[in-house]
């Protein structure tokens, strides 16, 4: 079963995740939780790479995974803000380029 990064983050936060081979694990599994954290991080990175800036990693993680999640969430928020700003000024920039296109530089 494919999950989006939010579902995966929730599953890991609750102690359950899939290991990539469609094997579900819960908190009693012998699989180390760190591998689940890495899977959620990878899912979040792939989601962000695909242009979905609504993704975020759990704020409840502690230690190194928590620092990674905080940094990731900050980067995603900055990218979301930049994407919104580019959407806002894009039409203005395009209009400006069309005006200057009539005046070739020599």
Buried (B, 14 or more C-beta within 10 A) or exposed (E): EEBBBBEBBBBBBEEBBBEEEEEEBEEEBEEEBEEBBBBBBEBBBEBBEEEBBEBBBBEEBEEEBBEBBEEBBEEBEEEBEEEEEEEEEEEEEEEEEEEEEEEEEE
